[in-house]
Amino acid sequence: MTTASVCTIGDEILIGQIVDTNSSRLAGALNEAGIRVSRMVSIGDEGNVIIESLRNELKNNDIVITPGGLGPTKDDITKAALAKLSGSGGYVENEVQFSIIHRILSSRGLDVLDSNRAQALVPDTCEVIPNNLGTAPIMVFRFPEAVFGHSAALYALPGVPYEAEGAIPSVIEDIRRHFPVSSIIHRNIMTYGLAESALAALIEPWENSLPGDIHLAYLPNQLTGVRLRLSIYSEDSEKGAAALEEEIGKLRALLGDKIYSLSDDNLQSAVGRLLKEAEKTLSAAESCTGGEIASLITSVPGSSSYFLGSVTSYAVSVKEKVLGVSPDVIAKFGVVSSEVAAAMARGVKKLTGSDYSVATTGLAGPSGDGTNRVGTVWIGVSGPGGTKTYTKNYQNDRKRNIDRFSATALDYLRQMIESDLNS
Amino acid sequence: MTTASVCTIGDEILIGQIVDTNSSRLAGALNEAGIRVSRMVSIGDEGNVIIESLRNELKNNDIVITPGGLGPTKDDITKAALAKLSGSGGYVENEVQFSIIHRILSSRGLDVLDSNRAQALVPDTCEVIPNNLGTAPIMVFRFPEAVFGHSAALYALPGVPYEAEGAIPSVIEDIRRHFPVSSIIHRNIMTYGLAESALAALIEPWENSLPGDIHLAYLPNQLTGVRLRLSIYSEDSEKGAAALEEEIGKLRALLGDKIYSLSDDNLQSAVGRLLKEAEKTLSAAESCTGGEIASLITSVPGSSSYFLGSVTSYAVSVKEKVLGVSPDVIAKFGVVSSEVAAAMARGVKKLTGSDYSVATTGLAGPSGDGTNRVGTVWIGVSGPGGTKTYTKNYQNDRKRNIDRFSATALDYLRQMIESDLNS
């Protein structure tokens, strides 16, 4: 199988100044194309380290992709390292890239300086794939079998994320022309409401009976639950897809409504899709989640077609005055209670005129109210068929409690809409 | 200088399914502690690859930190690899970690499964630092000089980002006890309202005149602005601190109110501190930011003492009915306008009875309204002295636009409260 290594260059990554998003995007694209990424490495802006590291990656992989290190100030170090690594005798100006540089700078009303012109200079050992999105060209260095014991290629890409992303299709096309590439198929199964270990125990017999060519991974996340990923390498994409589909069928039988989607990335997208399908609207009333539920819902593009709005009722006065929660109910049951969660859900539904609503009241911490345990939440979900309440307790820090409260509320909401749609 | 390598383990990183944020956070923390990170490597869940890679990193570094691969499910084979690498003869149950596992699961009303209990089992070759935030322990493997030619240590951390982050202080403390680490003093200067390049241009002469032992780093972030970090290696902490203080004085003269704090981590903490100082309260009305401002404000522990609540008015009807924005104003100026931003800010201030309020109306994208450019926001800030509005345009994707809108709104609010306090 053709393997690749992604090797990013830049001191700013090693001191934690920036999060390297290029690597994961490149790895994802390579993986989707059926190329196995064996390693990702980040190194600093040091000539010898660059040469030694790239040589090592080329020894162990067919393909090395190296984004970054080609900016105006670092240009010399990386390019010189690549020239040395590839045994280049000198530089040549690439005319196509030079005309792109000229066009980009002219469109910004800038003159082409010597330093700009220098970006079109490449070692005479490389082929150039023009970069239409920026000034630095994409350089391809090919190494015959004699050099590393196998035929290898190194692709040097610009580090600006949108330029690196723009380079992906031509790089993958080039790889396909030069290396044997098999197909991989992935399917995601999004679950919520079971911890990773409980989920694993529940599906253990199924997992043990998985065919050898199907691989399962658990990807837990506070906000989206546990994502199960099934993968198969298959030259016959139809057969591979069918094999995965069969296993998903078995999982559905095991997990029921713990599975919230086979397509969406997260609960708020699933809720949005269901609301669109049902042609219904939504509102939210938040106390302990402080706006996070609204923020999650509105993170979905197009959410304005079903989300009317929300009230964050941090103060008791806002619960009473804006949401219409009765002071008597608060006095009798306390702010953190099933009754107040239900009253908030009903109140915001009435206030906004929405079909569904979700509400939270609880204690995210660190300090408590002297009555309820920190980490307690009451969730109210209201819809055309009535109002339901639920309670949970999470023992995390403030941020994680708020995340869990929000995700759990979205999941109960999802269950109500789904159940209404199916009835 | 003591060097470290961060080696993350997990197929999900290599297939590009998740962005590895642990590495950059760990690298940043190590760097801040005066430990140089020489490389970051990501490898897959394969026993032999893990052993070989870790061995290679240990050969070339004093310290290897490896987050991930310690979950309770089957795809986690890191522990077996660590046992083999360290020549372990067997596993022992760590009682402290077992009691933590027990506490965490009980608090969630869950039984302790065999797979959970197994998480407290560690190779007999390691020391354990208890992980109070999750079920997987932090394991420390020490290698005497004979093994890799220098004394080395490997720290295996849980991969869940907040658990990995929580492990940092104890890991750095342990490193300090076992390796020579020189003293480094940092000061943070939090700025907002200037892009990194503009900020750099403005302070260039000052930066060029910095004493050789003082290092400056730019740490830009969508939500918190550009953090400037001044560092000095100094065995004399008083002298070092005084040298940094002198430079901060010069920076203050250059940047004025672009500096929002020398102590807070972010704008919402600065706003909270100022409100407490002024003994005033706050509310918010959000359209395009969809709850993110409220969510940021309430992420600060103790925010209930000054934050009364907010309205997310996604639908026009909510702007009119709940916030009292006049339909005539909307008809005349449009929803995305200075007038509506001001009316929303005044409306929520009146509704909640707060002293200050902040409001947003705009287009986060991807789709527009046919009139305003996508990325446009109007911000209203209202206080005891009146109401002000501002507009900005950002050309990012939806999520980044919402982040910028929210942070910019918080910064204008911060400026108003600060100015009121100083007058």
Interface residues (C-beta under 8 A of the other chain):
Chain A: I13 L14 I15 G16 Q17 I18 V19 D20 T21 S23 S24 R25 L26 A27 G28 A29 L30 N31 E32 R36 V37 S38 R39 M40 V41 S42 I43 G44 V49 S53 H186 A195 E196 S197 A198 A200 A201 E207 L216 A217 Y218 L219 P220 R229 S231 A284 E286 T289 G290 G291 E292 I293 A294 S295 I297 T298 S299 P301 G302 S303 S304 F307 L308 G309 S310 V311 T312 S313 Y314 A315 S317 V318 K321 V322 L351 T352 G353 G365 P366 S367 G375 N393 Y394 Q395 N396 D397 R398 K399 R400 I402
Chain B: D11 E12 I13 L14 I15 G16 Q17 I18 V19 D20 T21 S23 S24 R25 L26 A27 G28 A29 L30 N31 V37 S38 R39 M40 V41 S42 I43 G44 V49 S53 G71 P72 T73 K74 D75 R103 I104 S107 R108 G109 L110 L113 S115 N116 L133 T135 V160 Y162 A217 Y218 L219 A284 E286 T289 G290 G291 E292 I293 A294 S295 I297 T298 S299 P301 G302 S303 S304 F307 L308 G309 S310 V311 T312 S313 Y314 A315 S317 V318 K321 V322 L351 T352 G353 G365 P366 S367 R398 K399 I402
